[in-house]
Amino acid sequence: MLMRLSRTGAPWLLLIVLLMSGCSSPKNHPKDHLTEDSPTNPCPGAAFEVGLWVQAEGANRTLDSPETIRALVQRARATGVTDIYAQVYRSGRSWFTTSLADDAPAQRFGQEPLALLLDLASQGQDHGCPIRIHGWINAYALASNENAPIIQELGEEAVLRDQYGHSLLDYPASGAPAWAKGFGLGTRGIFLDPGNPDVRQRIIDLAAHLVRNYPRLAGVHLDYIRYPYALPISPGSRFPPRLDFGYNEASVSRFEQASGRVAPRADAQATSDDAAAWDDWRRAQVTAAVRGVYETTKEIRQDVVVSAAVLPWAERAYLSAFQDWRGWLEDGFLDRAVVMNYTEDERLAAQISRSVLAAKGVKDGNEATGEVVIGLGAYKFTDQPAGLWRQWGDAQEAGADGVALFSYDQMVGNDAMWAFPGR
């Protein structure tokens, strides 16, 4: 391996590399070329992941300039970060070149942000430990971008409708519709319909594009891979009153033809069994997208890591957001669940960590299965990081495969946030 050559051979090695690579630049080549000095694993003995979510459009706008990307990698490497979840697809926009999205952000400084991040993070040996980069995709959420290319291409029926027939495009900015008094969206904004096969295929195609064109990318990270839920939360469509989503005409028709049952729209005469079947069907739509991403990307590159940011309350995720992430791990088409355990309540955080990891242990037995990483809300501890480090320790004690911090934006410029506990 090139990495094992001594420092005395470095000048000759540099000459050989330059002759082999020519004078090409990332700007002229859309593909990120795999090199021998970009190992799969960061450092010997770095079994416990230290992950970092990096937002594309947060306060720091990290992916908008070479300087901020370099600062990210320098800080991450110096503090022992092993994995970066870089937000490269958000609201229909991409920070890599593709025809599948609005890729204007990809050339803001004359070079793809993702390509530069991979170049810097993959450097090893003299530059420190390589860092694994995961392409973070906001799957179904479009924030407030009603002009996203996917809506322009597939039409407004790609956007979710509630049981009253109202599109999320018609919802007020508050997320609290006048026609459903007392209810509001748990996450405000536009969500796409998981029951739409074309929407599902777009997510799969985006993931495949990343894995195919960026060989040094360690994985694909799915976020908002669920239906939206309303507050107060209803455990499925069998329990009125409620506000829930997925009632697009085409999706309802597909469900009713496949099941022979009635979707529980606001004006429908549906039974409890109809509602249960409808909830199962919606859950299956999200699961099909995850399975599709997993199977398609593994065909391209077997070593790619497919991960998902998931709700910390597994039952609520299953019943209200139709996100069966425990089932994805158990069935073997999710490599890593990153549980969004964001709370200042240390007792609650510890209970959630123990709960999700205990369930994993019972199912796993002695078989090798997917990993569980505990995501911690660093943004809640900017003035008191000691509480964050205690939650980190509780996650380790519970048997987590790692921790991930949300997010880098709130940690920039705060040295106390980088005094990670010993591993």
CORPERA-V77742 format. One record per pair of residues at least 12 apart in sequence whose ideal C-beta (glycine too) atoms are under 7 Angstrom apart, sorted by the first residue. I is the first residue (numbers start at 0). J is the second residue. D is the distance in whole Angstrom. If there is no record, write none. Layout:
i: [I I]
j: [J J]
d: [D D]
This chain:
i: [0 1 1 2 2 2 25 25 25 25 25 26 26 29 29 30 31 31 31 31 31 31 32 33 33 36 37 37 37 38 38 39 41 41 41 41 41 42 45 47 47 48 48 48 48 48 49 49 49 49 49 49 50 50 50 50 50 50 50 51 51 51 51 51 51 51 52 52 52 52 52 52 53 53 53 53 53 53 53 54 54 54 55 55 55 55 56 57 57 58 59 59 59 61 62 62 62 63 64 65 65 68 68 68 68 69 71 72 72 72 74 75 76 76 76 78 78 79 80 81 81 82 82 82 83 83 83 83 84 84 84 84 85 85 85 85 85 85 86 87 87 87 88 88 88 88 89 90 90 90 90 90 91 91 91 91 91 92 93 94 94 95 95 95 96 97 99 99 99 99 100 101 113 116 117 117 117 117 120 121 131 132 132 133 133 133 133 133 133 134 134 134 134 135 135 136 136 136 136 136 136 137 137 138 138 138 138 138 138 139 139 139 139 139 140 140 140 140 141 141 141 142 142 143 143 144 145 145 149 149 153 153 155 156 156 157 157 157 157 157 158 158 158 159 159 159 159 159 159 160 160 160 161 161 161 161 162 162 162 162 162 163 163 163 164 165 167 167 168 174 179 182 182 182 183 183 184 184 185 185 185 185 186 190 190 192 192 192 193 193 193 193 193 194 194 194 194 194 194 195 195 199 199 199 202 202 203 203 203 203 206 206 206 206 207 207 207 210 210 210 210 211 217 218 218 218 218 219 219 219 219 220 220 221 221 221 222 224 224 224 224 224 225 225 225 225 225 226 226 226 226 226 226 227 228 228 229 229 232 232 233 234 234 235 235 235 235 236 236 236 236 237 237 237 245 246 246 254 254 258 258 260 260 261 262 263 278 281 282 282 285 285 286 286 289 289 289 289 290 292 293 293 293 294 304 304 305 305 306 306 306 307 307 307 307 308 308 308 309 309 309 309 309 309 310 310 311 311 311 311 313 313 313 324 325 328 328 328 329 333 334 334 335 335 335 336 336 337 337 337 338 338 338 338 339 340 340 340 340 341 341 341 342 343 343 345 345 345 348 348 349 352 352 352 352 352 353 355 356 356 356 356 359 360 370 371 371 372 372 372 372 372 373 373 373 374 374 375 375 375 375 375 376 377 377 377 377 377 377 378 378 378 381 381 381 384 384 384 388 391 392]
j: [35 35 36 36 123 124 110 111 114 115 118 109 110 96 212 212 114 117 212 213 214 215 214 214 215 123 121 129 215 123 129 302 81 128 129 130 131 128 81 401 422 81 82 372 400 401 79 80 81 401 402 419 82 84 372 401 402 403 404 75 80 83 84 403 404 407 84 403 404 405 406 407 71 83 84 85 86 406 407 86 406 408 86 87 89 94 89 406 408 408 407 408 411 407 85 94 112 107 108 108 115 112 115 116 119 119 407 119 120 130 417 130 127 128 130 417 419 419 130 130 131 130 131 133 120 130 132 133 133 135 220 403 113 116 132 133 134 135 135 113 134 135 100 136 137 205 137 137 141 142 144 147 141 144 147 148 149 104 105 112 113 111 113 209 111 208 201 204 205 208 148 148 213 132 132 213 215 216 132 215 217 216 217 217 218 219 220 304 306 209 216 219 220 220 222 205 206 219 220 221 222 222 223 202 221 222 223 224 288 190 191 193 223 224 186 188 190 223 188 189 191 188 189 188 189 189 168 189 191 201 197 198 168 247 249 191 192 195 197 198 189 191 192 190 191 192 244 245 247 244 246 247 242 243 244 246 243 246 263 264 265 178 179 265 246 178 189 190 189 187 242 229 230 242 229 230 227 229 227 228 229 230 227 227 244 245 247 250 226 281 284 285 288 245 247 250 253 281 284 249 250 287 288 291 288 292 288 291 292 295 219 292 295 296 295 296 299 296 299 300 303 299 304 303 304 305 306 292 296 303 305 306 308 289 292 307 308 285 288 289 307 322 285 316 320 321 322 244 245 281 285 320 321 244 319 320 242 243 315 319 319 318 319 274 278 318 319 263 274 277 278 271 274 275 281 262 264 277 280 276 280 273 276 273 277 277 321 321 321 323 321 322 323 327 307 327 332 333 332 305 305 332 333 332 334 335 333 334 334 335 337 324 333 336 337 337 339 374 322 324 336 337 338 339 322 339 338 339 340 351 325 355 358 336 358 359 368 369 362 369 369 370 369 370 372 369 371 372 374 403 355 371 373 374 374 352 373 374 375 376 379 405 376 379 386 386 389 390 390 393 393 373 393 394 397 399 397 371 371 397 398 399 371 398 400 399 400 399 400 401 402 403 394 399 402 403 405 387 390 391 402 404 405 404 405 406 409 410 416 405 406 409 409 413 416 415 416 418 420 420 420]
d: [6 5 6 6 6 5 6 6 4 7 7 6 5 5 6 5 5 5 7 4 6 5 7 4 6 5 4 6 5 7 6 6 4 5 6 6 6 4 5 5 5 5 5 6 6 3 6 5 5 6 6 7 4 6 6 6 7 3 7 6 5 5 7 7 5 5 5 6 7 5 4 7 6 6 7 5 6 7 5 5 5 5 4 7 5 6 6 6 4 5 7 5 5 6 7 5 4 6 6 6 6 6 5 5 7 6 7 4 5 7 7 6 4 6 6 5 6 6 6 6 6 7 5 6 7 6 5 7 5 5 5 7 7 6 6 7 7 6 4 5 5 6 6 4 6 6 5 7 5 4 4 6 6 5 3 5 6 5 6 5 6 6 4 7 6 5 7 6 5 6 6 5 7 6 6 6 5 7 5 5 4 6 6 6 4 7 4 7 6 4 6 5 6 4 6 6 7 7 7 6 7 5 5 5 5 7 5 5 7 5 5 6 5 7 7 6 6 4 7 4 7 5 7 6 7 7 6 6 7 6 5 7 6 6 6 6 6 6 7 6 6 6 7 5 7 5 4 6 7 7 5 5 6 7 5 6 6 5 7 5 5 6 7 5 7 6 5 6 6 4 5 5 7 4 6 5 6 6 6 5 6 5 6 5 7 7 5 6 6 7 4 5 6 6 7 3 7 7 5 7 7 6 5 6 5 7 7 4 5 5 5 4 7 5 5 6 6 5 5 5 5 5 6 6 3 6 6 6 6 7 6 5 7 7 7 4 4 6 7 6 5 7 6 7 4 6 4 6 6 6 7 5 5 6 4 5 4 7 6 5 7 4 6 7 5 5 7 5 4 6 6 5 4 6 5 7 5 6 5 5 7 4 5 5 5 6 7 5 4 6 5 6 6 7 7 5 6 6 5 6 5 4 7 7 5 6 6 5 6 4 6 6 6 6 7 5 6 7 6 4 5 7 6 7 6 6 5 6 5 5 5 7 7 5 6 7 6 4 5 5 5 7 6 4 6 6 5 5 5 5 5 6 6 6 5 6 5 6 6 3 7 7 7 5 7 6 6 6 5 7 4 5 6 5 4 6 5 6 6 5 5 6 5 7 4 6 6 6 6 4 7 5 4 5 5 5 6 6 5 6 6 6 6 4 6 7 6 6 6 6 6 4 6 6 7 5 5 7 5 5 6]
